[in-house]
């Protein structure tokens, strides 16, 4: 069928794999949210956010409902949220957020990933000076006026509001995440996703060849079933 077909097939499988990983990550987030605050989205802000994010990536409704039901069962495993910090090759800081039911397995995997790439896992908190935790809210830009959104949200902790690739991005400090989420709900503003992300304060320049090595490491870490998110400070 030719190289073009093989390329399209590989790209399709990669897209499906990425979607499957997103569904798995959000399913786990739903389970954690339910066990933490109960199965009612009305009274559980973290669960509302998880459901909202699931809708943003077109996660089927039945999978969302199944995750909530599963989390309500006493037989469902508990996940512990653990952050791993370290350095990859060329001094690139890498921070990994995980949700695991087996910490020994997860830390063993992290050490293997880092060491094989010429890096190492460090102490918890060792990268606090490199990354700042911020709330990132994404709204569909269509039908919204950027200036009006700014006026609506400026008093609720918005540090930066800008438009990017068809979306309005709202950034807040970590402490203002809840207030912003509540404000968006009260103002009935559509939200595609709401997340706490680690934003690097400084970035490290690398060559194209070095960047490929680091990207391969990040991709390998992201493939791990226990990993929820990976952040780095590569430029």
C-alpha positions as CSV (number, residue, x, y, z in Angstrom):
1,X,0.0,0.0,0.0
2,X,3.0,2.3,0.1
3,X,4.9,4.5,2.5
4,X,2.2,7.1,2.6
5,X,-0.3,4.6,3.9
6,X,2.2,3.3,6.5
7,X,2.8,6.9,7.6
8,X,-0.9,7.6,8.0
9,X,-1.4,4.3,9.9
10,X,1.5,5.1,12.3
11,X,0.2,8.6,12.9
12,X,-3.4,7.2,13.5
13,X,-2.1,4.6,16.0
14,X,0.0,7.3,17.8
15,X,-3.1,9.5,18.0
16,X,-5.2,6.6,19.4
17,X,-2.5,5.8,21.9
18,X,-2.3,9.4,23.1
19,X,-6.1,9.5,23.4
20,X,-6.1,6.2,25.4
21,X,-3.4,7.6,27.7
22,X,-5.5,10.8,28.3
23,X,-8.6,8.7,29.1
24,X,-6.6,6.6,31.5
25,X,-5.1,9.6,33.2
26,X,-8.5,11.3,33.6
27,X,-10.1,8.1,34.8
28,X,-7.6,7.9,37.5
29,X,-8.1,11.6,38.4
30,X,-11.8,10.9,38.7
31,X,-11.2,8.0,41.0
32,X,-8.9,10.1,43.2
33,X,-11.4,13.0,43.3
34,X,-14.3,10.7,44.3
35,X,-12.4,9.0,47.1
36,X,-11.3,12.4,48.3
37,X,-14.6,14.3,48.2
38,X,-17.4,11.9,47.3
39,X,-19.3,11.0,44.1
40,X,-21.3,14.2,43.7
41,X,-19.9,16.8,41.3
42,X,-22.1,19.5,42.9
43,X,-20.3,19.3,46.2
44,X,-16.9,18.1,44.9
45,X,-14.9,20.8,43.0
46,X,-12.1,18.5,42.1
47,X,-14.5,16.0,40.6
48,X,-16.2,18.7,38.6
49,X,-12.9,19.8,37.2
50,X,-12.0,16.2,36.3
51,X,-15.3,15.7,34.5
52,X,-14.9,19.0,32.7
53,X,-11.4,18.0,31.5
54,X,-12.8,14.6,30.4
55,X,-15.4,16.4,28.3
56,X,-12.6,18.6,26.8
57,X,-10.8,15.5,25.3
58,X,-14.1,13.9,24.3
59,X,-13.9,11.1,26.8
60,X,-17.1,9.0,26.5
61,X,-19.8,9.8,29.1
62,X,-20.2,6.1,29.9
63,X,-16.5,5.9,30.8
64,X,-16.8,8.9,33.1
65,X,-19.8,7.4,34.8
66,X,-18.0,4.0,35.1
67,X,-15.0,5.7,36.7
68,X,-17.2,7.4,39.3
69,X,-19.1,4.2,40.0
70,X,-15.9,2.2,40.3
71,X,-14.3,4.8,42.7
72,X,-17.4,4.5,45.0
73,X,-16.7,0.9,45.5
74,X,-14.6,-0.2,48.5
75,X,-12.9,-2.7,46.3
76,X,-11.4,0.0,44.1
77,X,-7.7,0.5,44.8
78,X,-6.4,3.7,46.3
79,X,-3.9,5.9,44.4
80,X,-1.2,7.9,46.1
81,X,-0.1,11.1,44.3
82,X,3.7,11.4,44.3
83,X,6.0,13.9,42.6
84,X,9.4,12.8,41.4
85,X,12.1,15.4,40.5
86,X,15.4,14.9,38.8
87,X,17.7,16.0,36.0
88,X,17.9,14.5,32.6
89,X,20.9,14.8,30.2
90,X,22.5,18.3,29.6
91,X,21.2,19.6,33.0
92,X,17.5,19.7,32.0
93,X,15.2,19.7,35.1
94,X,12.4,17.2,34.8
95,X,9.4,16.9,37.2
96,X,7.0,14.0,37.1
97,X,3.6,13.9,38.7
98,X,2.3,10.3,39.3
99,X,-0.7,8.6,40.8
100,X,0.2,5.1,41.9
101,X,-1.0,2.1,43.9
102,X,2.6,0.8,44.2
103,X,5.2,3.4,45.1
104,X,8.1,0.9,45.0
105,X,7.3,0.0,41.4
106,X,6.9,3.7,40.4
107,X,10.2,4.9,41.9
108,X,12.1,1.9,40.5
109,X,10.7,2.7,37.0
110,X,11.7,6.4,37.4
111,X,15.2,5.6,38.4
112,X,15.6,3.3,35.3
113,X,14.2,6.0,32.9
114,X,16.5,8.7,34.3
115,X,19.7,6.6,34.6
116,X,19.4,5.0,31.2
117,X,19.3,8.6,29.7
118,X,22.3,9.7,31.7
119,X,20.2,11.5,34.4
120,X,19.3,11.0,38.0
121,X,16.3,11.3,40.3
122,X,16.8,13.9,43.1
123,X,15.2,14.8,46.4
124,X,11.7,16.0,46.7
125,X,11.6,19.7,46.6
126,X,14.9,20.0,44.8
127,X,13.3,21.7,41.8
128,X,11.1,24.1,43.7
129,X,13.2,27.0,42.6
130,X,12.9,26.1,38.9
131,X,9.1,25.5,38.6
132,X,6.2,27.6,39.7
133,X,2.8,25.9,40.1
134,X,0.0,27.8,38.3
135,X,-3.6,27.3,37.4
136,X,-4.2,27.2,33.7
137,X,-7.7,27.5,32.3
138,X,-8.6,27.1,28.6
139,X,-11.7,28.6,27.1
140,X,-12.8,28.3,23.5
141,X,-12.2,31.8,21.9
142,X,-15.1,31.5,19.5
143,X,-18.0,33.6,20.7
144,X,-15.9,35.3,23.5
145,X,-14.4,38.8,23.6
146,X,-10.9,38.8,25.1
147,X,-11.2,42.2,26.7
148,X,-14.6,41.3,28.2
149,X,-13.2,38.1,29.6
150,X,-10.3,40.1,31.1
151,X,-12.7,42.5,32.8
152,X,-14.8,39.6,34.1
153,X,-11.9,37.7,35.7
154,X,-9.3,40.3,36.7
155,X,-10.6,40.5,40.3
156,X,-10.5,36.7,40.8
157,X,-6.7,36.2,40.6
158,X,-6.0,36.3,36.8
159,X,-2.3,36.9,36.4
160,X,-2.4,36.7,32.6
161,X,-5.1,36.3,29.9
162,X,-4.3,35.9,26.3
163,X,-5.5,34.2,23.1
164,X,-3.6,31.3,21.5
165,X,-4.6,28.9,18.7
166,X,-8.3,29.4,19.0
167,X,-8.4,29.4,22.8
168,X,-8.3,32.0,25.6
169,X,-5.8,31.0,28.2
170,X,-6.2,32.3,31.8
171,X,-3.3,31.9,34.2
172,X,-3.6,32.2,38.0
173,X,-1.4,31.6,41.0
174,X,-1.7,28.2,42.6
175,X,-3.6,29.7,45.6
176,X,-6.2,31.4,43.3
177,X,-7.1,28.2,41.4
178,X,-10.3,27.5,43.3
179,X,-11.5,31.1,43.2
180,X,-11.0,31.3,39.5
181,X,-12.8,28.0,39.0
182,X,-15.7,29.2,41.0
183,X,-15.8,32.5,39.1
184,X,-15.9,30.8,35.7
185,X,-18.7,28.6,36.9
186,X,-20.7,31.5,38.3
187,X,-20.3,33.5,35.1
188,X,-21.2,30.5,32.9
189,X,-18.0,30.9,30.9
190,X,-17.2,27.7,28.8
191,X,-14.1,25.9,30.0
192,X,-12.3,23.3,27.9
193,X,-9.8,22.4,30.6
194,X,-8.7,23.5,34.1
195,X,-5.3,22.3,35.4
196,X,-2.6,23.0,37.8
197,X,0.7,23.0,35.8
198,X,4.3,23.5,36.6
199,X,5.7,26.4,34.7
200,X,9.6,26.7,34.5
201,X,11.0,30.0,35.7
202,X,14.1,29.6,33.5
203,X,14.7,27.5,30.4
204,X,17.9,25.8,29.2
205,X,19.0,26.1,25.6
206,X,20.1,22.8,23.9
207,X,21.0,21.7,20.4
208,X,18.6,19.9,18.1
209,X,20.3,16.6,18.7
210,X,20.3,17.1,22.5
211,X,16.6,18.1,22.3
212,X,15.8,14.8,20.6
213,X,17.5,12.9,23.4
214,X,15.5,14.8,26.1
215,X,12.2,14.4,24.1
216,X,12.8,10.6,23.9
217,X,13.3,10.5,27.7
218,X,10.1,12.6,28.3
219,X,8.1,10.4,25.9
220,X,9.4,7.2,27.7
221,X,8.3,8.6,31.1
222,X,4.9,9.6,29.8
223,X,4.3,6.1,28.6
224,X,4.4,4.8,32.1
225,X,0.9,3.9,33.4
226,X,1.6,5.6,36.8
227,X,2.5,9.0,35.2
228,X,0.0,11.8,35.1
229,X,2.1,14.7,33.8
230,X,5.7,15.5,32.9
231,X,7.3,18.9,33.0
232,X,10.8,20.1,31.9
233,X,12.7,23.4,31.5
234,X,14.1,22.8,28.0
235,X,13.8,25.8,25.8
